[in-house]
Structures are given as C-alpha cells and as structure tokens.
C-alpha cells in the first residue's frame, strides 16, 4: 500500500517479507485512481532505488518515472502482487542487478 508520494520519491507500506534491502533497484507500477478522460486506465510507473527500509515500510527515490496507458484490469488486485496476489515479484533483469516489480492499486 502506498503511504506517501512526493516529487522525489514514494513511501510504501508492505508486509515484512516484502521489504526490499536498502540500495535495491525497484520497478513500481501504481494503478492510478483517476482514469484519463474518465475512461482510460493509467499507471504511474517508477524505477528507483530503495533509500530507506524499515520493518513495515520502505522509501524509494525516483530515478525515472512516467505515466502509462493500460488495459482495464480485473478488480481483484487490492494492494501488491507477486506471481500470486498481493506481493512483489522478481522480473528478469536487463542488466546484472535484479529489479523487483511492485504493482500497487490506490
């Protein structure tokens, strides 16, 4: 669950096993709550670095971000997903360091 957005980063709340290590590179996709033009779903997509990690939250500093137009998704997703629902999943990296993907619905 997203706690806080800012111009430079995002604070995310997650279950203990989902908290990434400080310094990890992440890819976060946030399901934007307001559709573009009232019809087209959007995602706020961020690539960044974990700057702070606590027992239940972590802070991600943006390295790159963008809005993506998406296809409508089923309403089953409530928070984060990992191959099964509600967790993060590791995706194959395009470089040597692993990147985790978090999908978040506001």
N, C-alpha and C positions, 0 to 999 in steps of 0.2 A: 504494500500500500504506500502511495506517495504521501509524504507528510508536508513537504515544502518545496516550492520551485523558487528559483531566483534567476537573475540574469547570468550568473556564472556557474550554477550547479543545482543539484537536486538532492534532497534528503529523503531516503526511502526506509520504510519500516519493513522488516521481514523476520521470518522465524529463524531461530538460532542457526540451524544447519545451512541456511541460505545466505548468511552474511559472508560476503567475499573478503579476502585479505586486503589489507591496506596496500596500495600500489597496483592492484589488479586492474586490468583494462576490461571495461564492460560495454556492451551494446544494450541500450534500454529503449524499448518501444512503449510509449504511453498512449493508450486509447484516448483520444481527445474527446471530451464530453459534449462538445457542440459541433454538429456536422457542418461542413462548408455549404453555405447556401441553404441550410436546413435539411439537406438530403444526402450529401456525400460524406462518408466517414473519413476522419483524419487520424493520423498517428503523429505524435511528436517523437522523432527518432533521434537518439543521442548516442554518441560514442564518447567515452570519457575514462577518467582514472579515479579509483577509489582513494580519496584523501583522508577519510576518517572512517573507522569501523568500530562500532560498539557492540554490546550484547544483542541488541534488537534493531539497530539502525545502522545505515552507512551513508556517507556523503560522497557524491560523485561530482567531480569537476568536469565541466563540458570541455571536450577537445573539438568536437564537431556536432552540429545539430541541424535538423531540417524537419519540415512537415511533409508527410507522405499521404497521398490519397490512397484509401484502402477499399477493399470489397467489404460489404456488410458481413459481420461475424455473428455467430450464434450468441445469445445472451447468457451462455453457461459460464463464461470466464468472469470471475469476480475480482481476482487480485493479480496473481502472478501465475505463470505456467512453466513447467519443465517438461518434457515429453508427456507426462500425465499432468493433471491440472494443478495450478496454484504453486508452482515452484519455478526456479530458473533452470534453463537447460544450457549445456555447453555446446557450442556450434563449432564446426571445423574452422580453424583459423586460416586466414590468407597469409599469415606470417608466423613466425616461430612462437609467439606468445599466445596462450589461449585467451579467448574472449568469451565471456558468458553473456547470454541474452536474457533479459528480463522483459516480460510483457506485462504491462500494468493497465488496468482499467480504472479510471477515476469515478 
